[in-house]
Amino acid sequence: MDHPNLVVIRDYSSRPEADLAIAALEDAGIPAMIQADTAGGMREHLAWSGKGFRILVREDDASAAREVLTPISEALANQPDTFPDDDPDPNSK
């Protein structure tokens, strides 16, 4: 039985971002998995200091997977770091 080659299509710095990517890929019918060094899930911070949370798909699905994830990555990149109601200087009032 031949096993497909897996390729990394995107890296994320947090588990929630990677989980969103996996959900989008699964909704598009593309099997995917997360690869991260987290010591079996006990030390999530290890992934942050390494290569992050890598999304892997079959080599044959790579181009379709990148197309699915491009709008998600753009949306994440355009999110503000603070909420609009946040006051950067709470002592200003």
BALOBA-1460 file (C-alpha; in Angstrom, 3 decimals):
// residues 93
<rec num="1" residu="m" x="0.000" y="0.000" z="0.000"/>
<rec num="2" residu="d" x="1.372" y="3.403" z="-0.956"/>
<rec num="3" residu="h" x="1.323" y="6.116" z="1.645"/>
<rec num="4" residu="p" x="0.893" y="9.686" z="0.422"/>
<rec num="5" residu="n" x="3.609" y="12.232" z="1.070"/>
<rec num="6" residu="l" x="2.636" y="14.876" z="3.608"/>
<rec num="7" residu="v" x="3.687" y="18.486" z="3.114"/>
<rec num="8" residu="v" x="3.555" y="21.518" z="5.386"/>
<rec num="9" residu="i" x="1.333" y="24.159" z="3.847"/>
<rec num="10" residu="r" x="1.192" y="26.741" z="6.621"/>
<rec num="11" residu="d" x="2.577" y="27.498" z="10.099"/>
<rec num="12" residu="y" x="0.580" y="29.162" z="12.853"/>
<rec num="13" residu="s" x="1.786" y="30.594" z="16.127"/>
<rec num="14" residu="s" x="-1.156" y="29.394" z="18.221"/>
<rec num="15" residu="r" x="-3.267" y="26.265" z="18.566"/>
<rec num="16" residu="p" x="-6.599" y="28.103" z="18.027"/>
<rec num="17" residu="e" x="-5.404" y="29.476" z="14.680"/>
<rec num="18" residu="a" x="-4.268" y="26.004" z="13.621"/>
<rec num="19" residu="d" x="-7.590" y="24.507" z="14.752"/>
<rec num="20" residu="l" x="-9.480" y="27.045" z="12.614"/>
<rec num="21" residu="a" x="-7.352" y="26.101" z="9.620"/>
<rec num="22" residu="i" x="-7.999" y="22.382" z="10.164"/>
<rec num="23" residu="a" x="-11.750" y="23.019" z="10.426"/>
<rec num="24" residu="a" x="-11.756" y="25.014" z="7.169"/>
<rec num="25" residu="l" x="-9.813" y="22.292" z="5.378"/>
<rec num="26" residu="e" x="-12.117" y="19.557" z="6.675"/>
<rec num="27" residu="d" x="-15.151" y="21.583" z="5.557"/>
<rec num="28" residu="a" x="-13.584" y="21.695" z="2.081"/>
<rec num="29" residu="g" x="-13.116" y="17.913" z="2.150"/>
<rec num="30" residu="i" x="-9.337" y="18.054" z="2.555"/>
<rec num="31" residu="p" x="-7.905" y="15.779" z="5.256"/>
<rec num="32" residu="a" x="-5.285" y="17.590" z="7.338"/>
<rec num="33" residu="m" x="-3.408" y="17.341" z="10.593"/>
<rec num="34" residu="i" x="-1.460" y="19.544" z="12.996"/>
<rec num="35" residu="q" x="2.165" y="18.817" z="13.768"/>
<rec num="36" residu="a" x="3.657" y="20.548" z="16.809"/>
<rec num="37" residu="d" x="6.157" y="19.792" z="19.520"/>
<rec num="38" residu="t" x="4.025" y="20.221" z="22.635"/>
<rec num="39" residu="a" x="5.354" y="17.311" z="24.733"/>
<rec num="40" residu="g" x="2.171" y="15.359" z="24.231"/>
<rec num="41" residu="g" x="-0.029" y="18.397" z="24.794"/>
<rec num="42" residu="m" x="1.424" y="19.053" z="28.242"/>
<rec num="43" residu="r" x="3.625" y="21.970" z="27.213"/>
<rec num="44" residu="e" x="1.932" y="24.049" z="24.508"/>
<rec num="45" residu="h" x="4.588" y="26.763" z="24.884"/>
<rec num="46" residu="l" x="7.204" y="24.486" z="23.335"/>
<rec num="47" residu="a" x="5.558" y="24.914" z="19.942"/>
<rec num="48" residu="w" x="5.784" y="28.697" z="20.256"/>
<rec num="49" residu="s" x="9.548" y="28.546" z="20.738"/>
<rec num="50" residu="g" x="9.993" y="26.153" z="17.822"/>
<rec num="51" residu="k" x="8.322" y="26.028" z="14.443"/>
<rec num="52" residu="g" x="4.824" y="26.625" z="15.741"/>
<rec num="53" residu="f" x="1.778" y="24.610" z="14.757"/>
<rec num="54" residu="r" x="2.297" y="23.212" z="11.265"/>
<rec num="55" residu="i" x="-0.601" y="22.181" z="9.034"/>
<rec num="56" residu="l" x="0.107" y="19.069" z="6.981"/>
<rec num="57" residu="v" x="-1.884" y="17.745" z="4.037"/>
<rec num="58" residu="r" x="-1.306" y="15.167" z="1.331"/>
<rec num="59" residu="e" x="0.976" y="16.429" z="-1.396"/>
<rec num="60" residu="d" x="-1.832" y="16.020" z="-3.949"/>
<rec num="61" residu="d" x="-4.096" y="18.324" z="-1.886"/>
<rec num="62" residu="a" x="-1.505" y="21.042" z="-1.201"/>
<rec num="63" residu="s" x="-2.545" y="23.602" z="-3.826"/>
<rec num="64" residu="a" x="-6.263" y="23.266" z="-3.005"/>
<rec num="65" residu="a" x="-5.492" y="23.538" z="0.718"/>
<rec num="66" residu="r" x="-3.485" y="26.733" z="0.206"/>
<rec num="67" residu="e" x="-6.422" y="28.240" z="-1.700"/>
<rec num="68" residu="v" x="-8.772" y="27.389" z="1.178"/>
<rec num="69" residu="l" x="-6.464" y="28.881" z="3.815"/>
<rec num="70" residu="t" x="-5.472" y="32.087" z="2.023"/>
<rec num="71" residu="p" x="-8.646" y="34.048" z="2.976"/>
<rec num="72" residu="i" x="-8.371" y="32.828" z="6.583"/>
<rec num="73" residu="s" x="-4.737" y="33.912" z="6.883"/>
<rec num="74" residu="e" x="-5.544" y="37.326" z="5.426"/>
<rec num="75" residu="a" x="-8.413" y="37.788" z="7.882"/>
<rec num="76" residu="l" x="-6.223" y="36.824" z="10.847"/>
<rec num="77" residu="a" x="-3.493" y="39.209" z="9.711"/>
<rec num="78" residu="n" x="-5.962" y="42.107" z="9.495"/>
<rec num="79" residu="q" x="-7.413" y="41.710" z="12.989"/>
<rec num="80" residu="p" x="-6.668" y="44.554" z="15.388"/>
<rec num="81" residu="d" x="-4.589" y="43.767" z="18.453"/>
<rec num="82" residu="t" x="-7.076" y="45.540" z="20.736"/>
<rec num="83" residu="f" x="-10.803" y="45.960" z="20.876"/>
<rec num="84" residu="p" x="-12.181" y="49.317" z="19.651"/>
<rec num="85" residu="d" x="-13.387" y="50.237" z="23.150"/>
<rec num="86" residu="d" x="-9.988" y="49.603" z="24.729"/>
<rec num="87" residu="d" x="-8.387" y="52.743" z="26.046"/>
<rec num="88" residu="p" x="-4.597" y="52.561" z="25.606"/>
<rec num="89" residu="d" x="-4.147" y="54.868" z="28.615"/>
<rec num="90" residu="p" x="-6.627" y="53.947" z="31.369"/>
<rec num="91" residu="n" x="-5.416" y="56.914" z="33.473"/>
<rec num="92" residu="s" x="-6.391" y="59.458" z="30.823"/>
<rec num="93" residu="k" x="-9.913" y="59.910" z="32.237"/>
